[in-house]
Amino acid sequence: MEHAKPVIQVKDLYKIYRVGETKVRALNGVSFTIDRGNFCSIVGTSGSGKSTLLNMLAGLEKPTKGEIIIAGEHMETKTENQLVAFRRKHIGFIFQSFNLMGTMNAIENVALPLTFQGMDKKKRNAKAEEMLDLVGLTKHKKHRPNQMSGGQQQRVGVARALVVEPEIIFADEPTGNLDSNTSVEVMNLMKKVVREKNQTLVMVTHDNYLASFADIILRIKDGKIIEIEDKRGSDTSDEMIRVPGKEQGEDNE
C-alpha cells in the first residue's frame, strides 16, 4: 500500500494576542501532520486553543508565527481573496449551529456552495440530491429547516460540506446543539462518509467521548498538543501524525 500523502502540515505554529500589557499565547508552538483519508479530532477544554487552531487551519485567522500547509499550499502567505477562493475549492465546513437558510429547502441549502462556484441549477441540484441520499435524507429533500429535527438539520449540514467534494472538512463542535443519541448518529455518519469518500475530517470538540470516534485524537492544553492517540490498526504507518518530542508534556509556561 502506498504511503498516504499529507494533506495538512503544521509547523511551529504560534498565535499570540495582546491583552493590555499581557501576552496571551493561544497557540504555543504546535506541529503535526495529517494524511489524507483520516478523521482527526482536536479535543480540549474551553480556552485550550482548539478553536484558534481550527480557525488557522481554515485560513480564518493568521498565525503570529509558523507554517500551515493545506493541500500543498501555504495558508499563512495568502491574501484574503486567495483564502476565500481556496476555501471554496478545497474546504467544507460543518457548524455547531447548522447555519442553514430558513427560506430554502434541503436541496437548495446543500446546493448553495455550488451556486458560489457558478454551477448551473440543474447540475448543482442533482449533486445536492446525491449528497442528501448519502446522508440518509432521501425523504426530506423538499423540507425546510423548521420542518426537520436538529439531527436532520445537521445531516443537511454534512451534505452541504460534502457537495463541493472538498479535500478537507472542518467541523466545529458539530453536535453541540444535539442530544446524546443524535450526536452519536451524526458522528457515525461523519465517520462513514470519511471512509467512503476518502476525505479528511478535522473536528474540534470539548467532549472526550465524541473525540473517541476519530482515528486520531490530538489533545490540546494551554496552546500546546500534549498527547496524540492514534487508534488505527498496526497495518497503517505510525507516521501519519508527527509531533516533535520536545512538545510532549510541556504544558507549563
C-alpha positions as CSV (number, residue, x, y, z in Angstrom):
1,M,0.0,0.0,0.0
2,E,1.5,3.3,-1.0
3,H,2.0,5.8,1.8
4,A,-0.8,8.4,2.0
5,K,0.0,12.0,1.2
6,P,0.0,14.6,3.9
7,V,-3.0,16.9,3.4
8,I,-2.3,19.1,6.5
9,Q,1.1,20.1,7.7
10,V,1.5,22.5,10.7
11,K,5.0,23.6,11.6
12,D,5.9,25.5,14.8
13,L,2.6,27.4,15.0
14,Y,2.1,30.3,17.4
15,K,-0.8,32.7,18.0
16,I,-0.1,35.5,20.5
17,Y,-2.7,38.0,21.5
18,R,-2.0,41.2,23.4
19,V,-4.4,41.9,26.2
20,G,-3.3,45.2,27.7
21,E,0.3,44.7,28.8
22,T,-0.1,40.9,28.8
23,K,0.8,38.4,26.0
24,V,-1.7,35.5,25.7
25,R,-0.3,32.5,23.9
26,A,-3.4,30.9,22.3
27,L,-1.1,28.6,20.4
28,N,2.4,28.0,21.7
29,G,4.5,26.0,19.2
30,V,2.2,23.4,17.6
31,S,3.4,21.0,14.9
32,F,1.7,18.0,13.4
33,T,1.0,16.3,10.1
34,I,-2.3,14.7,9.0
35,D,-2.6,12.4,5.9
36,R,-5.5,12.2,3.5
37,G,-8.5,10.0,4.5
38,N,-8.2,10.4,8.3
39,F,-10.8,11.5,10.8
40,C,-8.9,13.6,13.3
41,S,-10.3,15.2,16.5
42,I,-8.8,18.1,18.4
43,V,-10.0,17.9,21.9
44,G,-9.5,20.3,24.8
45,T,-11.3,22.4,27.4
46,S,-12.5,26.0,26.8
47,G,-9.6,28.3,26.2
48,S,-7.2,25.4,25.3
49,G,-6.5,26.8,21.9
50,K,-8.5,24.3,19.9
51,S,-10.9,26.7,18.1
52,T,-8.0,29.1,17.4
53,L,-6.1,26.1,15.8
54,L,-9.2,25.2,13.7
55,N,-9.6,28.8,12.5
56,M,-6.0,29.0,11.5
57,L,-6.2,25.7,9.6
58,A,-9.2,27.1,7.7
59,G,-7.4,30.4,7.0
60,L,-9.9,32.4,9.1
61,E,-7.1,33.7,11.3
62,K,-3.4,34.5,10.6
63,P,-0.7,32.9,12.8
64,T,1.8,35.1,14.7
65,K,4.5,32.7,13.5
66,G,4.7,29.3,11.8
67,E,3.6,27.5,8.7
68,I,0.2,26.0,7.7
69,I,0.3,23.9,4.5
70,I,-3.1,22.7,3.4
71,A,-3.3,20.5,0.2
72,G,0.2,21.6,-0.7
73,E,-0.4,25.4,-0.3
74,H,0.8,27.8,2.3
75,M,-2.2,29.4,4.1
76,E,-0.2,31.9,6.1
77,T,1.0,33.7,2.9
78,K,-2.3,34.0,1.1
79,T,-4.3,37.2,0.8
80,E,-7.9,37.4,2.0
81,N,-9.2,37.0,-1.6
82,Q,-6.9,34.0,-2.2
83,L,-8.1,32.4,1.0
84,V,-11.7,32.8,0.1
85,A,-11.1,31.2,-3.3
86,F,-9.1,28.4,-1.7
87,R,-11.8,27.6,0.9
88,R,-14.5,27.4,-1.8
89,K,-12.4,24.9,-3.8
90,H,-10.8,22.7,-1.1
91,I,-12.7,23.0,2.2
92,G,-16.1,22.1,3.6
93,F,-17.4,23.4,6.9
94,I,-19.8,21.8,9.4
95,F,-21.1,24.2,12.1
96,Q,-22.5,23.7,15.6
97,S,-25.5,25.9,14.8
98,F,-26.2,24.2,11.4
99,N,-26.2,27.6,9.6
100,L,-29.0,26.6,7.2
101,M,-31.0,29.2,5.3
102,G,-34.5,29.1,6.7
103,T,-36.2,30.1,3.5
104,M,-34.6,27.3,1.5
105,N,-35.4,23.6,1.4
106,A,-32.7,20.9,1.9
107,I,-31.7,20.6,-1.7
108,E,-31.3,24.4,-2.0
109,N,-29.3,24.6,1.2
110,V,-26.9,21.8,0.1
111,A,-26.6,23.3,-3.4
112,L,-25.7,26.8,-2.0
113,P,-21.9,26.4,-2.1
114,L,-22.1,25.2,-5.8
115,T,-24.1,28.4,-6.6
116,F,-21.0,30.4,-5.4
117,Q,-18.9,28.3,-7.8
118,G,-21.2,29.3,-10.7
119,M,-22.5,25.8,-11.4
120,D,-25.8,25.7,-13.3
121,K,-29.0,25.0,-11.4
122,K,-29.8,21.5,-12.8
123,K,-26.3,20.2,-12.2
124,R,-26.0,21.6,-8.7
125,N,-29.4,20.3,-7.6
126,A,-28.6,16.8,-8.9
127,K,-25.4,16.9,-6.9
128,A,-27.3,18.1,-3.8
129,E,-29.8,15.3,-4.1
130,E,-27.0,12.7,-4.4
131,M,-25.4,14.1,-1.2
132,L,-28.8,14.0,0.7
133,D,-29.2,10.4,-0.4
134,L,-25.8,9.7,1.1
135,V,-26.6,11.2,4.5
136,G,-30.0,9.4,4.7
137,L,-32.3,12.3,3.9
138,T,-34.0,11.0,0.7
139,K,-37.4,11.7,2.1
140,H,-36.6,15.2,3.4
141,K,-35.2,16.8,0.3
142,K,-38.0,19.4,-0.1
143,H,-38.2,20.1,3.7
144,R,-37.1,23.5,5.1
145,P,-35.1,23.6,8.3
146,N,-38.1,24.3,10.5
147,Q,-39.7,21.0,9.2
148,M,-36.7,18.9,10.3
149,S,-35.2,17.8,13.7
150,G,-31.9,19.0,14.9
151,G,-30.2,15.8,13.8
152,Q,-31.8,16.0,10.3
153,Q,-30.6,19.7,10.0
154,Q,-27.1,18.6,10.9
155,R,-27.3,15.9,8.2
156,V,-28.1,18.6,5.7
157,G,-25.1,20.5,7.1
158,V,-22.9,17.4,6.5
159,A,-24.3,17.1,2.9
160,R,-23.6,20.8,2.2
161,A,-20.0,20.3,3.4
162,L,-19.5,17.3,1.1
163,V,-21.2,18.7,-2.0
164,V,-18.1,20.7,-3.1
165,E,-16.0,17.5,-2.9
166,P,-13.6,19.1,-0.5
167,E,-10.2,17.7,0.3
168,I,-10.8,18.6,3.9
169,I,-13.9,19.1,6.1
170,F,-13.6,21.2,9.3
171,A,-16.2,20.6,12.0
172,D,-16.5,22.9,15.0
173,E,-18.4,21.2,17.8
174,P,-20.7,19.7,15.2
175,T,-23.0,18.0,17.7
176,G,-23.1,20.9,20.3
177,N,-26.8,21.5,19.7
178,L,-27.9,17.8,19.6
179,D,-28.9,15.3,22.3
180,S,-26.5,12.5,23.0
181,N,-28.3,9.8,20.9
182,T,-28.5,12.1,17.9
183,S,-24.8,13.2,18.4
184,V,-23.7,9.5,18.2
185,E,-25.8,9.1,14.9
186,V,-24.1,12.2,13.4
187,M,-20.6,11.1,14.5
188,N,-21.2,7.7,12.9
189,L,-22.4,9.3,9.8
190,M,-19.3,11.6,9.6
191,K,-17.1,8.6,10.1
192,K,-18.9,6.6,7.4
193,V,-18.6,9.5,4.9
194,V,-14.9,9.9,5.5
195,R,-14.3,6.2,4.8
196,E,-16.5,6.1,1.7
197,K,-15.2,9.4,0.2
198,N,-11.6,9.1,1.4
199,Q,-11.8,12.6,2.7
200,T,-10.0,14.2,5.6
201,L,-12.2,15.4,8.6
202,V,-10.8,17.6,11.3
203,M,-13.2,18.1,14.2
204,V,-12.9,20.3,17.3
205,T,-14.7,19.3,20.4
206,H,-14.5,19.6,24.2
207,D,-16.1,16.1,24.6
208,N,-13.7,13.2,25.1
209,Y,-16.4,10.7,24.2
210,L,-17.2,12.3,20.8
211,A,-13.5,12.8,20.2
212,S,-13.1,9.0,20.5
213,F,-15.0,8.4,17.2
214,A,-11.9,9.8,15.4
215,D,-9.0,7.7,14.1
216,I,-6.5,10.2,15.6
217,I,-7.1,12.3,18.7
218,L,-4.9,15.4,19.4
219,R,-5.3,16.6,22.9
220,I,-4.5,20.3,23.4
221,K,-3.9,22.2,26.6
222,D,-2.6,25.8,27.1
223,G,-1.9,26.2,23.4
224,K,0.2,23.0,23.1
225,I,-0.5,19.5,21.9
226,I,0.2,17.4,25.0
227,E,-0.8,14.0,23.6
228,I,-1.7,12.2,20.4
229,E,-3.7,9.0,20.4
230,D,-3.6,7.0,17.1
231,K,-6.4,4.4,17.1
232,R,-5.8,3.0,13.7
233,G,-4.6,-0.6,13.3
234,S,-0.9,-1.6,13.1
235,D,-1.2,-2.0,9.4
236,T,-1.0,1.7,8.9
237,S,2.1,3.8,9.2
238,D,2.7,5.4,12.6
239,E,4.0,8.5,10.7
240,M,0.5,9.8,9.8
241,I,0.8,12.3,12.6
242,R,4.0,13.6,13.9
243,V,4.7,15.8,16.9
244,P,8.2,16.9,17.8
245,G,9.2,15.1,21.0
246,K,10.1,18.4,22.8
247,E,6.4,19.4,23.0
248,Q,5.3,16.3,24.9
249,G,4.3,17.1,28.5
250,E,5.5,20.7,28.2
251,D,2.2,22.3,29.4
252,N,3.7,24.7,31.9
253,E,4.7,28.1,30.8
